Amino acid sequence: MSPTTTTVTENNFLTSPTKTPSDKSSSKSRRRNHLDSTSSDSNKSRFDAYNRLQSAAVAFGEKLPIPEIVVLGGQSDGKSSLLEALLGFRFNIREVEMGTRRPLILQMVHDSTALEPRCRFQEEDSEEYGSSVVLASAIADIIKSRTEALLKKTKTAVSPKPIVMRAEYAHCPNLTVIDTPGFVLKAKKGEPANTPEEILSMVKSLASPPHRILLFLQQSSVEWCSSLWLDAIREIDPAFRRTVIVVSKFDNRLKEFSDRWEVDRYLSTSGYLGDNTRPFFVALPKERGNISNDEFRRQISQVDSEVIHHLRESVKGGFDEEKFKSHIGFARLRDYLESELQKKYKEAAPATLALLEQRCIEVTSELARLNSKIQSTSDISHLRKFAMLYAASISNNVGSLIDGAADPSPEQWGKTTIEERSQCGIGVWPGVTSDVNPPNATLRLYGGAAFERVMHEFRCAAYSIECPPVSREKVANILLAHAGRGGGRGVTEAAAEIARDAARSWLAPLLDTACDRLAFVLVNLFDLALERNYGHDSEHGIKTGNMDGYVGFHAALRCAYNRFIKDLATQCKLLVRHHLDSVTSPYSQVCYFNDFQPSSGLNAPSFNKFNQTSASSFFLELSDTSSPSHDIMRNQENIPPEKNIEDTTPGKVPEARDALRESQMTIPETPSPDQPGEPVYVGGKKELGICNDMGPRKRVSRVTANSKVSDFIRQQNSGILFGNGNSSGSAYSEICLSAAQHFARMREVLVERGVTSTLNSGFLTPCRDRLVVALGLDLFAVSDDKFMDMFVAPGAIDLLQNERELLMKRQKTLHSCLNEFKNIARAL
């Protein structure tokens, strides 16, 4: 920053006698005094106007580009001492360590009538100032107590909310200075470890607005190349265009200078700061004893004089006074800051006036809206009308989003498949072990597009499920129950029953998950409909229903919408379950649509061959024949008892006995695929030694016949149910294969013919056609008292009244500032 050299004499803030002007120059002096007085009055009025505007901005949170000086620097770099010197009196600000907790806005007002400092603090969250603080020592106590109270309330180590103090004094300049927390490298004991980072972030935020002048302090003992905080200032103001750099505690460096070239090189900063940046070099009194304010100001003046005297007398060759004298001493810095701030005030006045006019219009409009809102709370018909319009608009926007509207931006509002799964709490499809990645899974979709993607994902998940393995015990229980009923479709019926049971167990959770996922997609449309409604209203300059700010109504509308979608999901679950029950019903023909047709010959299908044999004529072996205990059980099961001889009635012909023998024949256990069984005769006379009454020829014939029957049954059991030496199949595997085929057929019919159309008509059609009616019945088909509960909560009127009073006070203050700046603009 290139400060303009001022012609104000050093220490002009001290009260000292002046010489009486001569008669010859009295006229010229009077004219100059008149001009100076006029300029001073103009500057003071401008300064007062900005101070009042600043107070209003702090009280009401207004963001106004008010020229201000922000003091920056590390702890112990002399910021507190500089503030006391600017004020012209001490109040022990260093003892409260202000540079570490909250910013302090010092509004210094030069008032020649204030022979003693008059300090007042602005009340928290108000533009009003408290009573005047008489004792200077009480100022530090107030700053400390306010800081601790706010930090305790916010539970933080630092706070950007400033403390505002107005100081009126005859010996202070017209300045507005913001003292910021000092930079620190390490947190104090008992503070969070990230306190240094929080301070740095807050200071950068305070210093970033371009209308603020930065006053950066650094001790003279620190070399520029090793400055800890200069880089932080460069981040805010890279070229130092609005930065005033102050080298504090300059007297500590004086003893190192012996020749002129050393002084000049140091004062020029060796070009490290750039050719256009010239810092100020300031030294202040070190004595901290109990001295009067007059003595304090005298010491400041004395230190300035001693520094100049040392550079002139104690340094060989002195220093380049023409180049550097205007930047040495506190008085030079003080005058420069005051003139620079006044120049900024004058430059900013037109823009400030325009901004004030805009803010007055905005506050007036906001106040009118609030008045209308308060008035509308007593007009139920008005509220019903606009609430209905608003609900209808939301419903229309939901329908548009379902039909493919791409507004608002899908990139911002859409969701990928992974995000949908995560946010709805359904990460996987039940029963599906493999990853299900539908097309467009990585795209951000919403509305109808997201609905269709979930439908496709459901299809992928459904076709990923195969008929699960069934235990041999379960197959035996089902198959043998069907076999006991007789008929020729025992195996087919058993396989179909297994497939139906698997479909009910595995596809039902899949259907419920699909309904929940689709409901989540539709629930998300409410926020998109709100955004779309707001965007269209802003674009066309209208306010549909004017429902902004009615939190209770918006909450009720959201709840009604969510209930509507939840009811749709419940209904859809019932519908798709009905489809599942129909497909898995024993009366459904799905399982038999592609059933095997009867055939004959050696190439006939095994199921047809099996069905041609009576299911009750033999016992089916469905256990695992590979188990070690199978051979033992097979060898013991068909051993006849020792006494199994029945007396033959005398006189019976041999044919009757033959028939008895055949009726007493036991069908042998079905052998395992790898060890065929042999028939065992029970009750034959051969085994009992009684076979003489039968001729050899007839006996051979009977035995041969019995062997043929046994061989046929063994062939049916071992070849058809468990496989023979020429086949690897078995009854168990054949039934599982048939069940898997039936399951796939059920799944295909369910997914392709029933569920898809049902979910579309069950979710999307009601959202298009019945949503507005459902919301209307839920929200508006109620009594006036219940309807008004959505708009007038207990104490809501009082809150609105308080908000209106605050707005009226803000409007009054801003209009007052506006009129004041209009007068300043006329004077310019």
C-alpha positions in Angstrom: 0.0 0.0 0.0 1.4 3.4 -0.9 0.4 5.9 1.8 0.2 9.6 0.9 2.6 11.7 2.8 0.8 13.8 5.3 1.8 17.3 6.4 0.3 17.0 9.9 2.9 17.8 12.5 4.1 15.1 14.8 2.2 14.6 18.1 -0.7 16.9 17.1 -2.9 14.8 19.3 -1.3 16.5 22.3 -2.7 19.7 23.8 0.0 22.4 23.5 0.0 26.2 23.3 0.3 27.7 19.9 1.8 31.0 18.7 -0.5 33.9 18.0 -0.6 34.5 14.2 0.8 37.8 12.9 -1.5 40.5 11.6 -0.1 40.1 8.1 -1.2 36.5 7.8 -4.4 36.7 9.9 -6.7 36.9 6.9 -5.1 33.9 5.2 -5.1 32.0 8.4 -8.8 32.7 9.0 -9.6 31.4 5.5 -7.5 28.3 6.0 -9.1 27.7 9.4 -12.6 28.0 7.8 -11.7 25.5 5.1 -10.2 23.1 7.7 -13.2 23.5 9.9 -15.6 22.8 7.0 -13.6 19.7 6.0 -13.4 18.6 9.5 -17.1 18.9 10.0 -17.7 17.0 6.7 -15.3 14.2 7.8 -16.9 14.0 11.2 -20.4 13.7 9.8 -19.3 11.1 7.4 -17.5 9.2 10.2 -20.5 9.4 12.5 -22.8 8.1 9.7 -20.5 5.1 9.1 -20.3 4.4 12.8 -24.1 4.3 13.1 -24.3 2.1 10.0 -21.7 -0.2 11.4 -23.6 -0.5 14.7 -26.8 -1.4 12.7 -24.9 -3.9 10.7 -23.5 -5.7 13.8 -26.9 -5.6 15.5 -29.0 -6.9 12.6 -26.4 -9.0 10.8 -26.3 -6.8 7.8 -23.5 -7.5 5.3 -22.5 -3.9 4.3 -19.2 -2.9 2.7 -18.2 -0.5 5.5 -14.5 0.6 5.3 -12.8 -0.6 8.4 -9.3 -1.3 9.7 -8.5 -4.8 10.7 -5.6 -5.3 13.0 -3.6 -8.5 12.4 -0.6 -10.1 14.0 0.8 -12.7 16.3 0.5 -12.6 20.1 3.0 -10.3 21.7 3.5 -8.3 18.5 2.2 -5.1 20.1 -1.4 -5.0 18.9 -2.9 -4.2 22.3 -0.4 -1.4 23.0 -1.1 0.1 19.6 -4.9 0.1 20.3 -4.3 1.9 23.6 -2.1 4.4 21.9 -4.7 5.1 19.3 -7.4 5.6 22.0 -5.1 7.9 24.0 -5.6 6.1 27.3 -4.9 2.8 28.9 -7.4 0.2 30.1 -5.2 -2.8 30.5 -6.5 -4.6 27.4 -3.5 -6.8 27.3 -4.5 -8.4 30.6 -7.6 -10.0 29.1 -5.7 -11.4 26.1 -8.2 -10.1 23.6 -6.2 -11.3 20.7 -7.1 -14.9 21.5 -10.9 -15.1 21.8 -13.2 -12.6 20.2 -12.8 -9.7 17.8 -13.2 -6.2 19.3 -14.6 -3.4 17.2 -13.3 0.0 18.5 -15.3 2.9 17.2 -13.1 5.9 18.1 -14.9 9.2 17.9 -12.9 12.5 18.3 -15.0 14.7 20.5 -13.2 17.9 21.7 -15.7 18.2 24.6 -14.9 14.8 26.0 -11.9 15.6 28.3 -12.3 12.2 29.9 -12.9 9.0 27.9 -16.6 8.1 27.4 -16.8 4.4 26.6 -20.0 2.5 25.9 -20.5 -1.1 24.8 -23.2 -2.1 22.3 -25.6 -4.6 23.8 -25.4 -8.2 22.5 -27.9 -8.7 19.6 -29.0 -5.1 19.7 -28.1 -1.8 18.1 -28.5 0.0 21.4 -25.5 1.0 23.6 -25.3 0.6 27.3 -24.5 3.2 29.9 -21.1 4.9 29.8 -18.3 3.2 31.6 -16.5 5.7 33.9 -13.5 3.7 35.1 -11.1 2.6 32.4 -10.2 -0.5 34.4 -13.8 -1.7 34.2 -13.5 -1.9 30.4 -11.1 -4.9 30.5 -13.5 -6.6 33.0 -16.5 -6.1 30.6 -14.5 -7.4 27.7 -13.4 -10.5 29.6 -16.8 -11.3 31.1 -18.6 -11.0 27.7 -16.0 -13.1 26.0 -16.2 -15.9 28.6 -20.1 -15.8 28.6 -20.3 -16.2 24.9 -17.7 -19.0 24.7 -19.4 -20.9 27.5 -22.7 -20.5 25.7 -21.4 -21.6 22.3 -19.0 -24.2 23.9 -16.2 -23.0 21.6 -12.6 -21.8 22.2 -13.0 -18.8 19.8 -15.9 -16.9 18.3 -16.2 -14.6 15.3 -19.0 -12.6 16.9 -17.4 -9.2 17.8 -17.7 -7.0 20.8 -18.4 -3.4 19.9 -17.1 -0.5 22.0 -17.6 3.1 21.2 -15.0 5.5 22.7 -15.5 9.3 22.6 -12.5 11.3 23.6 -10.8 14.6 22.8 -7.5 12.9 22.2 -8.4 10.0 19.9 -8.8 10.1 16.1 -11.9 9.3 14.1 -11.1 5.6 13.4 -12.9 2.3 13.4 -10.6 -0.6 14.2 -11.3 -4.3 14.5 -8.8 -6.0 16.8 -8.6 -9.7 15.8 -7.4 -12.7 17.8 -3.6 -13.0 17.7 -2.0 -15.8 15.7 -0.7 -18.6 17.9 1.4 -21.6 17.3 0.0 -23.7 20.1 -3.2 -23.8 22.1 -3.1 -22.8 25.7 -3.6 -25.3 28.5 -7.2 -26.5 28.7 -8.0 -25.4 25.1 -8.8 -27.6 22.1 -5.7 -28.6 20.1 -7.2 -27.0 16.9 -7.5 -23.5 18.5 -4.6 -22.1 16.4 -6.3 -23.3 13.2 -9.6 -21.9 14.3 -8.1 -18.5 15.0 -6.3 -18.4 11.7 -9.5 -19.3 9.8 -11.5 -16.7 11.7 -8.9 -14.0 11.1 -8.8 -14.8 7.4 -12.6 -14.5 7.2 -12.6 -11.1 8.9 -9.8 -9.8 6.7 -11.1 -11.2 3.3 -13.7 -8.5 2.4 -12.0 -6.2 -0.1 -13.4 -3.0 1.6 -11.3 -3.5 4.7 -7.8 -2.1 5.3 -5.4 -4.6 6.9 -3.0 -3.4 9.6 -0.4 -6.1 10.0 2.1 -5.8 13.0 5.4 -7.6 13.3 8.1 -7.2 15.8 11.3 -5.5 14.6 13.4 -8.4 16.0 11.9 -10.7 13.3 13.6 -10.8 9.9 11.2 -10.6 6.9 12.5 -13.8 5.4 11.6 -15.7 8.6 8.3 -14.1 9.3 5.8 -16.6 10.6 2.6 -14.9 9.6 3.5 -12.8 6.5 2.6 -15.7 4.2 -0.9 -15.8 5.8 -1.3 -12.1 5.0 -0.1 -12.8 1.4 -2.8 -15.4 1.0 -5.4 -12.7 1.8 -3.8 -9.8 0.0 -1.0 -11.1 -2.3 0.3 -7.7 -3.5 -0.3 -5.8 -0.2 -2.6 -3.4 -2.1 -4.8 -2.8 1.0 -2.3 -3.8 3.7 -0.4 -1.4 6.0 2.6 -3.1 7.5 3.8 -1.9 10.9 7.1 -2.8 12.4 6.4 -2.7 16.1 8.9 -2.3 19.0 11.3 -0.5 16.7 13.4 0.8 19.5 14.6 -2.7 20.2 16.4 -2.7 16.8 18.0 0.8 17.0 21.1 -0.3 18.9 22.1 -2.6 15.9 22.5 0.3 13.5 25.9 2.1 13.3 26.1 3.3 9.7 23.6 5.0 7.5 23.5 2.3 4.9 22.5 -0.2 7.6 19.5 1.9 8.6 18.5 2.7 5.0 18.7 -1.0 4.0 16.6 -2.0 7.0 14.0 0.7 6.4 13.7 -0.2 2.8 13.0 -3.9 3.8 15.7 -4.8 1.3 13.1 -5.1 -1.4 11.6 -8.2 0.3 8.1 -6.6 0.5 8.2 -5.1 -3.0 8.9 -1.6 -4.2 5.4 -0.3 -3.6 5.2 -1.5 0.0 6.6 0.8 2.7 6.0 -0.2 6.3 5.7 2.1 9.3 8.2 1.8 12.1 6.7 2.4 15.6 7.9 2.3 19.1 5.7 2.8 22.2 6.3 3.3 25.9 7.2 0.1 27.8 6.4 1.4 31.3 3.1 -0.2 32.5 2.9 1.7 35.8 -0.2 3.5 37.1 0.2 6.8 35.2 -2.3 9.4 34.1 -3.7 9.6 30.5 -1.8 12.9 29.9 1.4 11.3 31.0 0.7 8.3 28.8 0.3 10.5 25.7 3.4 12.5 26.6 5.4 9.3 26.8 4.2 8.3 23.4 5.4 11.6 22.0 8.7 11.4 23.8 9.4 7.9 22.4 8.8 9.2 18.8 11.2 12.0 19.4 13.8 9.8 20.9 13.7 7.4 17.9 14.2 10.2 15.4 17.0 11.7 17.6 18.8 8.4 17.8 18.7 7.9 14.0 20.0 11.4 13.5 22.7 11.5 16.2 23.7 7.9 17.0 24.0 6.6 13.5 26.9 7.7 11.4 25.5 9.7 8.6 22.0 9.6 9.9 19.3 8.2 7.6 17.4 9.2 4.4 14.9 11.5 6.1 13.3 12.6 2.9 12.4 9.0 2.0 11.7 7.4 5.4 10.8 10.1 8.0 7.1 10.1 7.0 6.9 6.4 8.1 8.7 6.6 11.4 6.8 7.1 14.6 3.4 6.5 16.0 2.1 9.9 15.2 2.8 9.4 11.5 0.9 6.1 11.5 -2.0 7.5 13.4 -2.4 10.4 11.0 -2.1 8.2 8.0 -4.7 5.7 9.2 -7.2 8.5 9.9 -6.7 10.1 6.5 -6.8 6.8 4.7 -10.0 5.7 6.4 -11.6 9.1 5.6 -10.6 8.6 1.9 -12.1 5.2 1.9 -15.3 6.6 3.4 -15.6 9.2 0.7 -15.0 6.7 -2.0 -17.5 4.2 -0.6 -20.3 6.7 0.0 -22.0 6.4 -3.4 -22.0 2.5 -3.3 -23.1 2.5 0.3 -26.0 4.8 -0.5 -27.1 2.5 -3.4 -26.8 -0.5 -1.2 -28.8 1.1 1.6 -31.6 2.0 -0.8 -31.7 -1.7 -1.9 -31.7 -3.0 1.6 -34.5 -0.6 2.6 -36.6 -1.9 -0.3 -35.9 -5.5 0.7 -36.7 -5.0 4.4 -39.9 -3.1 3.5 -40.9 -6.0 1.2 -40.1 -8.5 3.9 -42.1 -6.6 6.5 -45.1 -6.5 4.1 -44.8 -10.2 3.7 -44.7 -10.7 7.4 -47.7 -8.5 7.9 -49.6 -10.4 5.3 -48.7 -13.7 7.0 -49.9 -12.4 10.3 -53.1 -11.2 8.7 -53.7 -14.5 6.9 -53.6 -16.5 10.1 -57.0 -15.1 10.9 -58.4 -15.8 7.3 -59.1 -19.5 7.1 -60.6 -19.4 3.6 -57.5 -17.6 2.3 -55.2 -20.3 3.9 -57.3 -23.2 2.5 -57.3 -21.7 -1.0 -53.6 -21.2 -1.2 -52.8 -24.5 0.6 -54.9 -26.4 -1.9 -53.1 -24.7 -4.8 -49.8 -25.5 -3.3 -50.6 -29.2 -2.7 -52.0 -29.4 -6.3 -48.8 -27.9 -7.6 -46.6 -30.4 -5.7 -48.8 -33.3 -7.0 -48.4 -32.1 -10.6 -44.7 -31.9 -10.2 -44.5 -35.4 -8.9 -46.4 -36.6 -11.9 -44.0 -34.7 -14.2 -41.0 -36.2 -12.6 -42.5 -39.7 -13.0 -43.2 -39.0 -16.7 -39.5 -38.1 -17.3 -39.0 -34.4 -16.4 -35.2 -33.7 -16.0 -35.6 -30.6 -13.9 -34.1 -30.0 -11.3 -30.6 -31.1 -12.3 -30.2 -34.9 -12.1 -26.5 -34.4 -11.4 -27.3 -32.8 -8.1 -30.6 -34.5 -7.1 -30.3 -37.9 -8.7 -28.9 -41.0 -7.1 -26.9 -44.0 -8.2 -28.0 -47.5 -7.5 -25.4 -47.8 -4.7 -26.7 -44.5 -3.1 -30.3 -45.7 -3.3 -29.4 -49.0 -1.6 -27.4 -47.3 1.1 -30.0 -44.5 1.9 -33.0 -46.8 1.9 -31.3 -49.3 4.2 -31.7 -52.2 1.8 -28.2 -53.1 0.7 -28.9 -56.5 -0.9 -31.7 -58.4 -2.4 -32.7 -61.3 0.0 -31.5 -64.7 -1.2 -29.2 -63.3 -3.9 -25.6 -63.9 -3.2 -24.1 -62.5 -6.4 -23.9 -58.7 -7.2 -26.9 -57.3 -9.0 -25.8 -54.4 -11.2 -28.5 -53.3 -13.5 -27.8 -51.1 -16.6 -27.2 -47.4 -15.8 -26.4 -48.3 -12.2 -23.7 -45.5 -12.0 -26.0 -42.8 -13.4 -27.8 -40.3 -11.2 -31.4 -40.9 -11.8 -34.7 -40.0 -10.2 -38.4 -40.2 -10.9 -39.6 -42.6 -13.7 -36.1 -43.4 -14.8 -35.1 -44.5 -11.3 -38.3 -46.5 -11.0 -37.6 -48.4 -14.2 -34.0 -49.1 -13.1 -35.2 -50.7 -9.9 -37.7 -52.8 -11.9 -34.9 -54.0 -14.0 -32.8 -54.7 -11.0 -35.6 -56.7 -9.5 -35.7 -58.8 -12.7 -32.0 -59.4 -12.5 -32.3 -60.4 -8.9 -35.2 -62.7 -9.5 -33.4 -64.5 -12.4 -30.3 -64.8 -10.2 -32.2 -67.1 -7.8 -32.4 -70.8 -8.7 -34.5 -73.5 -7.1 -32.5 -74.2 -3.9 -31.3 -77.7 -3.0 -33.8 -79.9 -1.3 -32.9 -82.6 1.3 -33.6 -86.2 0.6 -35.8 -86.4 3.7 -38.0 -83.6 2.3 -38.2 -85.2 -1.1 -39.1 -88.5 0.5 -41.8 -87.0 2.7 -43.4 -85.2 -0.3 -43.0 -87.9 -2.8 -44.1 -90.8 -0.7 -47.2 -88.9 0.4 -48.2 -88.4 -3.3 -47.2 -92.0 -4.0 -49.6 -93.2 -1.4 -52.5 -91.5 -3.1 -52.1 -93.6 -6.2 -52.4 -92.3 -9.7 -49.8 -91.9 -12.4 -48.4 -88.4 -11.6 -46.7 -88.9 -8.3 -43.2 -87.7 -9.3 -44.5 -84.7 -11.2 -46.8 -83.7 -8.4 -43.9 -84.1 -5.9 -41.6 -82.0 -8.0 -44.3 -79.3 -8.5 -44.9 -79.2 -4.7 -41.2 -78.7 -4.1 -41.0 -75.9 -6.7 -44.1 -74.2 -5.2 -42.7 -74.3 -1.7 -39.3 -72.9 -3.0 -41.1 -70.1 -4.9 -43.1 -69.1 -1.9 -40.0 -69.1 0.3 -37.5 -67.4 -2.0 -39.6 -65.1 -4.2 -41.9 -63.6 -1.6 -39.0 -61.6 0.2 -37.8 -60.5 -3.2 -41.2 -59.0 -4.0 -41.4 -57.2 -0.7 -37.9 -55.8 -1.3 -38.9 -54.6 -4.7 -42.0 -52.8 -3.3 -39.8 -51.1 -0.6 -37.2 -50.0 -3.1 -39.8 -48.5 -5.5 -41.5 -46.8 -2.6 -38.2 -45.2 -1.6 -37.8 -43.8 -5.2 -41.2 -42.2 -5.0 -40.7 -40.8 -1.5 -37.6 -39.0 -2.8 -39.7 -37.2 -5.3 -41.3 -35.0 -2.7 -38.1 -32.9 -2.2 -37.6 -32.8 -5.9 -41.2 -31.6 -6.4 -40.6 -28.8 -3.8 -37.4 -27.7 -5.6 -39.1 -27.9 -8.9 -42.0 -25.9 -7.6 -39.7 -23.3 -6.1 -37.6 -23.1 -9.3 -40.6 -22.6 -11.5 -42.1 -20.0 -9.2 -38.8 -18.0 -9.2 -38.4 -18.3 -12.9 -41.9 -17.0 -13.6 -41.9 -14.5 -10.8 -44.9 -16.0 -8.9 -45.5 -17.6 -5.6 -47.7 -20.7 -5.8 -49.9 -20.7 -2.7 -47.5 -18.4 -0.9 -46.8 -21.1 1.6 -43.2 -20.2 2.4 -42.5 -20.2 6.1 -45.5 -22.4 7.2 -43.4 -25.1 8.7 -46.3 -26.9 10.2 -48.1 -27.1 6.9 -45.0 -28.3 5.1 -44.5 -31.0 7.7 -48.2 -32.1 7.4 -47.9 -32.2 3.6 -44.8 -34.3 3.7 -46.4 -36.7 6.2 -49.5 -37.0 4.0 -47.4 -37.7 1.0 -45.3 -40.3 2.8 -48.4 -42.0 4.1 -49.8 -42.2 0.6 -46.7 -43.8 -0.8 -46.6 -46.2 2.2 -50.2 -47.2 1.6 -49.4 -47.8 -2.1 -46.4 -50.0 -1.1 -48.7 -52.1 1.3 -51.3 -52.5 -1.4 -48.7 -53.5 -4.0 -47.2 -56.1 -1.6 -50.7 -57.7 -1.3 -51.2 -57.6 -5.0 -47.9 -59.2 -5.9 -48.4 -61.8 -3.1 -51.7 -62.6 -4.7 -49.9 -63.2 -8.0 -47.4 -65.4 -6.2 -50.2 -67.4 -4.5 -51.9 -67.9 -7.9 -48.8 -69.1 -9.6 -47.9 -71.4 -6.8 -51.4 -72.7 -6.3 -51.9 -76.5 -6.7 -54.7 -75.7 -9.2 -52.4 -73.6 -11.4 -51.4 -75.2 -14.7 -48.0 -73.4 -14.8 -46.1 -76.6 -13.7 -47.8 -78.7 -16.3 -47.7 -76.4 -19.2 -44.6 -78.1 -20.7 -45.1 -81.5 -19.0 -43.8 -84.7 -20.6 -46.1 -86.4 -23.0 -46.7 -90.2 -22.7 -44.6 -92.5 -24.9 -43.7 -96.1 -25.1 -40.7 -98.2 -26.0 -37.2 -98.2 -24.7 -36.7 -94.5 -25.3 -39.7 -93.4 -23.2 -38.9 -90.8 -20.5 -38.2 -92.1 -17.1 -41.1 -90.1 -15.6 -43.6 -91.7 -18.0 -42.2 -95.2 -17.2 -42.4 -94.5 -13.5 -46.0 -93.3 -13.7 -47.0 -96.5 -15.5 -46.1 -98.5 -12.4 -48.3 -98.4 -9.4 -46.8 -96.2 -6.8 -48.1 -98.3 -4.0 -46.6 -101.6 -5.3 -43.2 -101.0 -3.9 -41.2 -98.9 -1.4 -39.1 -96.0 -2.7 -35.5 -95.7 -1.4 -34.6 -92.0 -1.3 -31.9 -91.9 1.3 -28.3 -91.2 0.5 -27.1 -94.6 -0.8 -23.5 -93.6 -0.4 -23.7 -93.6 3.4 -21.7 -96.4 5.2 -24.7 -97.7 7.1 -26.7 -98.4 3.9 -25.3 -101.9 3.2 -25.8 -103.0 6.8 -29.4 -101.9 6.7 -30.0 -103.5 3.3 -28.7 -106.8 4.4 -30.8 -106.9 7.6 -34.0 -105.4 6.4 -35.3 -108.3 4.2 -34.2 -111.3 6.4 -37.3 -113.2 7.2 -38.1 -114.2 10.8 -37.4 -117.7 12.1 -41.0 -118.7 12.4 -42.7 -117.4 9.3 -44.5 -120.7 8.3 -48.2 -120.6 7.9 -50.2 -123.9 7.9 -51.8 -124.8 4.6 -55.4 -125.7 4.9 -55.9 -129.4 4.1 -57.5 -130.0 0.7 -56.2 -126.9 -1.0 -55.1 -127.5 -4.5 -51.4 -126.8 -5.4 -52.5 -123.7 -7.4 -53.8 -122.2 -4.2 -50.6 -122.8 -2.5 -48.7 -121.3 -5.4 -50.9 -118.2 -5.1 -50.1 -118.1 -1.4 -46.5 -118.3 -2.1 -46.7 -115.4 -4.6 -48.7 -113.4 -2.1 -46.1 -114.0 0.6 -43.3 -112.8 -1.6 -41.6 -109.6 -0.3 -40.4 -107.0 -2.7 -36.7 -106.6 -2.0 -35.1 -103.2 -1.0 -34.2 -101.1 -3.9 -30.4 -101.6 -4.4 -28.0 -98.7 -4.6 -26.8 -97.6 -8.1 -23.4 -99.3 -7.6 -24.7 -102.6 -6.0 -27.9 -104.2 -7.5 -30.0 -106.2 -5.0 -31.2 -109.8 -5.4 -34.8 -111.0 -4.6 -35.2 -112.9 -1.3 -38.1 -115.3 -1.0 -40.0 -115.5 2.2 -42.3 -118.5 3.0 -41.2 -120.7 0.0 -41.2 -124.4 0.6 -37.7 -124.7 -0.9 -36.3 -122.8 2.1 -38.3 -124.9 4.5 -37.4 -128.2 2.8 -41.0 -128.9 1.7 -41.1 -129.0 -2.1 -41.9 -132.6 -3.1 -45.5 -132.0 -3.9 -44.6 -129.9 -6.8 -43.2 -131.2 -10.0 -39.9 -130.0 -11.0 -41.2 -128.4 -14.2 -43.9 -126.4 -12.5 -41.5 -125.2 -9.7 -39.1 -124.0 -12.2 -41.8 -122.1 -14.0 -43.0 -120.5 -10.8 -39.5 -119.5 -9.7 -38.8 -118.1 -13.1 -42.0 -116.1 -13.0 -41.2 -114.7 -9.6 -37.7 -113.9 -10.8 -39.1 -111.9 -13.7 -41.4 -109.9 -11.5 -38.5 -109.2 -9.1 -36.2 -108.3 -12.0 -38.8 -105.9 -13.5 -39.4 -104.1 -10.2 -35.6 -103.9 -9.5 -35.2 -102.5 -13.0 -37.9 -99.9 -12.4 -36.4 -98.9 -9.0 -32.7 -99.0 -9.9 -32.9 -97.9 -13.5 -35.6 -95.3 -13.2 -35.3 -93.8 -9.7 -31.6 -94.2 -8.9 -30.0 -95.1 -12.2 -28.5 -98.3 -13.4 -25.2 -99.2 -14.8 -25.9 -97.2 -18.0 -27.1 -93.9 -16.4 -25.8 -91.5 -13.8 -29.3 -90.2 -12.8 -31.4 -91.1 -9.8 -34.9 -90.6 -8.5 -33.6 -87.8 -6.2 -31.7 -86.0 -9.0 -34.6 -86.4 -11.4 -37.1 -84.9 -8.9 -34.7 -82.0 -8.2 -34.2 -81.4 -11.9 -38.0 -81.4 -12.5 -38.5 -79.1 -9.5 -35.9 -76.7 -10.8 -37.7 -76.6 -14.2 -41.0 -75.9 -12.5 -39.5 -73.2 -10.3 -38.0 -71.5 -13.4 -41.4 -71.6 -15.1 -43.1 -70.1 -12.1 -40.5 -67.4 -11.8 -40.8 -66.5 -15.4 -44.6 -66.3 -15.4 -44.5 -64.3 -12.1 -41.9 -61.8 -13.2 -42.9 -61.3 -16.8 -46.6 -61.6 -16.8 -47.8 -60.5 -13.3 -45.5 -58.5 -11.2 -44.1 -55.9 -13.7 -47.5 -54.6 -14.8 -48.9 -54.8 -11.3 -46.1 -52.7 -9.8 -46.4 -50.1 -12.5 -50.1 -49.8 -12.2 -50.0 -50.1 -8.4 -47.4 -47.3 -7.9 -47.2 -45.0 -10.9 -50.9 -44.7 -11.9 -52.1 -43.7 -8.4 -49.3 -41.1 -8.2 -50.5 -39.6 -11.4 -54.2 -39.8 -10.9 -55.0 -40.0 -7.2 -52.2 -38.2 -5.3 -53.9 -34.7 -5.4 -57.2 -36.2 -4.2 -55.5 -38.2 -1.4 -53.5 -35.2 -0.2 -56.7 -33.0 -0.3 -58.7 -35.5 1.8 -55.9 -35.9 4.3 -55.1 -32.2 4.8 -58.3 -30.3 4.0 -61.2 -32.6 4.8 -60.9 -31.5 8.4 -62.5 -29.0 10.7 -61.2 -25.4 10.7 -59.7 -25.8 14.2 -57.7 -28.9 13.1 -56.7 -27.2 9.8 -55.4 -24.1 11.6 -53.2 -26.3 13.8 -50.9 -26.7 10.8 -50.5 -22.9 10.6 -50.8 -21.5 14.1 -48.8 -23.4 16.7 -48.9 -22.3 20.4 -47.0 -19.1 20.7 -46.6 -18.7 16.9 -48.5 -15.4 16.8 -46.2 -14.0 19.5 -43.2 -15.1 17.5 -44.5 -13.4 14.4 -45.2 -10.2 16.3 -41.7 -10.2 17.7 -40.2 -10.8 14.3 -42.3 -7.9 12.9 -41.1 -5.6 15.7 -37.5 -6.5 14.9 -38.1 -5.8 11.2 -39.7 -2.5 11.9 -36.8 -1.5 14.1 -34.3 -2.5 11.4 -36.4 -0.7 8.8 -36.3 2.5 10.9 -32.6 2.3 11.4 -31.8 1.7 7.8 -34.0 4.5 6.7 -32.3 6.8 9.1 -28.9 5.8 7.8 -30.2 6.2 4.2 -31.3 9.8 4.9 -28.0 10.5 6.6 -26.0 9.2 3.6 -28.2 11.2 1.2 -27.2 14.3 3.0 -23.5 13.3 2.8 -23.9 12.6 -0.9 -25.3 16.1 -1.4 -22.3 17.6 0.5 -19.9 15.7 -1.7 
